[in-house]
Amino acid sequence: MTIIEKIYWIRLLLGIIAALASTAYTQAKVVPVDVVDYGVFMNGIIIAIIVYVISYYIMKFKWAVKVEKPQKIFTTGVGIYFISWLVFWVLFYTIIAPPPQPI
């Protein structure tokens, strides 16, 4: 397995971990059911971006010499990361979030 393939699969797993972190954060924040809070979505996006940037610097530190272009470390797996984050965030949020209560 090449370094690029490792980065790709690590980004897939990190997308799932970021989705768990986003779900945990949104469940910790108490918002009334009848209020639409777009801040929850924005906080989830910010968590995903922070995890991606941190993973980039860690991978750059570890594998910058072994990759032909250091830019490849940043761009490899960006699509699968955000797609897996979004899919698993919706899945985890659907499973964990309580159903809305009728008024």
Backbone torsions as a table, in degrees:
resi	resn	phi	psi	omega
1	MET	NA	128.7	-178.9
2	THR	-79.8	170.0	179.2
3	ILE	-63.2	-40.6	-179.8
4	ILE	-62.6	-40.8	177.2
5	GLU	-65.5	-39.1	177.0
6	LYS	-62.5	-43.4	179.2
7	ILE	-61.2	-42.0	-180.0
8	TYR	-59.7	-49.6	-177.2
9	TRP	-71.1	-33.6	175.9
10	ILE	-65.0	-40.1	178.5
11	ARG	-65.2	-36.1	175.7
12	LEU	-61.0	-47.5	179.0
13	LEU	-65.9	-37.7	178.0
14	LEU	-67.5	-30.5	174.8
15	GLY	-63.2	-39.7	177.6
16	ILE	-68.3	-41.1	178.4
17	ILE	-65.4	-40.8	177.9
18	ALA	-65.5	-33.9	176.5
19	ALA	-65.7	-40.4	175.7
20	LEU	-62.6	-42.4	178.9
21	ALA	-65.0	-41.3	178.7
22	SER	-64.3	-41.0	178.8
23	THR	-66.2	-43.6	179.1
24	ALA	-62.0	-40.7	179.7
25	TYR	-66.9	-43.2	-178.5
26	THR	-69.0	-30.2	177.4
27	GLN	-76.8	-25.8	178.2
28	ALA	-74.6	-25.4	179.8
29	LYS	-85.7	123.9	-177.9
30	VAL	-90.5	119.3	178.9
31	VAL	-130.4	133.2	176.5
32	PRO	-59.4	149.2	-174.2
33	VAL	-65.8	-35.9	-175.3
34	ASP	-82.8	1.0	179.3
35	VAL	-102.5	128.4	175.3
36	VAL	-87.3	119.4	-176.6
37	ASP	-117.0	104.4	179.0
38	TYR	-77.1	-12.0	176.4
39	GLY	-65.2	-28.6	177.9
40	VAL	-63.0	-44.9	179.2
41	PHE	-66.1	-43.1	-179.8
42	MET	-65.1	-38.9	177.0
43	ASN	-64.2	-37.2	176.5
44	GLY	-64.0	-41.6	177.7
45	ILE	-64.2	-42.0	179.9
46	ILE	-63.5	-40.9	177.3
47	ILE	-61.4	-43.6	-180.0
48	ALA	-62.9	-42.4	-179.9
49	ILE	-66.4	-40.9	179.3
50	ILE	-62.4	-43.9	178.9
51	VAL	-62.8	-40.2	-179.9
52	TYR	-64.9	-44.5	-178.5
53	VAL	-66.5	-41.4	177.7
54	ILE	-62.6	-42.1	178.7
55	SER	-64.8	-34.6	178.1
56	TYR	-61.9	-47.8	-178.0
57	TYR	-66.9	-35.6	177.5
58	ILE	-66.7	-45.5	179.9
59	MET	-68.0	-35.3	177.8
60	LYS	-64.8	-42.6	178.6
61	PHE	-63.0	-38.5	-174.9
62	LYS	-82.2	-39.5	-169.8
63	TRP	-122.4	13.5	-176.6
64	ALA	-61.9	-34.0	-178.6
65	VAL	-76.2	-30.0	-174.4
66	LYS	-85.4	-9.9	-178.8
67	VAL	-102.8	144.3	-176.9
68	GLU	-65.2	-39.9	175.7
69	LYS	-127.3	126.4	178.6
70	PRO	-61.1	-24.0	178.4
71	GLN	-65.0	-27.2	178.9
72	LYS	-60.8	-31.0	179.6
73	ILE	-64.5	-38.4	-178.6
74	PHE	-73.9	-40.0	-173.1
75	THR	-87.9	-20.7	-178.8
76	THR	-71.6	123.2	175.7
77	GLY	83.4	8.0	-178.8
78	VAL	-65.8	-38.8	-179.9
79	GLY	-68.1	-48.7	-179.0
80	ILE	-66.4	-30.8	178.7
81	TYR	-63.5	-53.2	-175.7
82	PHE	-73.5	-31.3	176.2
83	ILE	-68.7	-45.3	178.8
84	SER	-66.3	-36.7	176.9
85	TRP	-60.9	-47.7	-177.0
86	LEU	-66.1	-46.0	-178.8
87	VAL	-63.0	-46.9	-177.7
88	PHE	-74.6	-27.8	175.9
89	TRP	-66.5	-44.2	177.2
90	VAL	-63.3	-42.8	179.5
91	LEU	-62.2	-51.4	-178.8
92	PHE	-64.7	-40.6	-179.9
93	TYR	-65.4	-38.0	178.4
94	THR	-66.9	-38.8	-179.2
95	ILE	-73.0	-42.4	-171.2
96	ILE	-88.7	-35.6	-174.3
97	ALA	-65.4	137.1	177.4
98	PRO	-72.4	150.7	178.5
99	PRO	-69.8	151.8	179.3
100	PRO	-66.0	140.9	179.9
101	GLN	-91.1	134.9	178.1
102	PRO	-67.8	147.3	-177.6
103	ILE	-92.4	NA	NA
